[in-house]
Amino acid sequence: MARKPTPAGAPPTSGAAHIVDLVRKAVPPLHPAGVPFVAAPLLISALAWRRPWLRRTGLVAAAATAGFFRHPHRVPPNRLGIAVAPADGEVALVDSAVPPAELGLGAEPVPRVSIFLSVLDVHVQRSPVGGIVREVVHTPGKFLSADLADASDVNERTSMLLQTAAGHRVAVVQIAGLLARRIVCDARVGDTLPVGDTYGLIRFGSRVDTYFPAGSTLLVERGQRTIGAETVIAHLPAVEP
């Protein structure tokens, strides 16, 4: 097969540069919140150069931690009126539930999708819709296993309310789990988040609930695996003309 010509005006790509480019595409970058956790075992490994077992332990720990804090590039679908998964993981619940009281969305149940993240999943959270951040509220609580139904109500959580350009209000809730004792939410009230944009992280094992406006159609089933920012999990209600 003939080799593709280099586009006019573009610098030629060397073999080494091509390999580096392939590695960058294959190995996800590290989320900034993970840098201290990876640096610590690497430092231990560097200082323990005379103790092979300790050096190897440090390298293994650094690699495992880097895997947990990986932040892969994602491309959201270009479709109007949809919501994407806010996280990688397994769909634990597809039901209707009352949204967190702190967001002031009323006491009527609305469509909900809960995604459980194991320690092996990517742990960054992404905006399920594009919109303006209207509320961000952190609520202290327990640390039950995140795959339990009661975790939505009693576990420590950070709730965020987004309002889309069409006026839909979508709530996304980061829920701490049995091992997850730290919720990071970088979004602030007034921020505008594009769909699929990374806004936070939970470590180490957690759950993310998304509440949709009444009339939304949920498109996933329990047990289904989701890819954050790419799996379409709901159609929002049509906007009246």
Secondary structure, DSSP 8 states (H G I E B T S, - for coil): -------TT-----HHHHHHHHHHHHS--B-GGGHHHHHHHHHHHHHTTT-HHHHHHHHHHHHHHHHHTB---------TTEEE-SSSEEEEEEEEE---GGGT--SS-EEEEEEEE-TTS--EEE-SS-EEEEEEEEE--B---TTSTTHHHHB-EEEEEEE-TTS-EEEEEEEE-SS--EEEE---TT-EE-TT-EEEEEESSEEEEEE--TT-EE---TT-EE-TTTSEEEE------
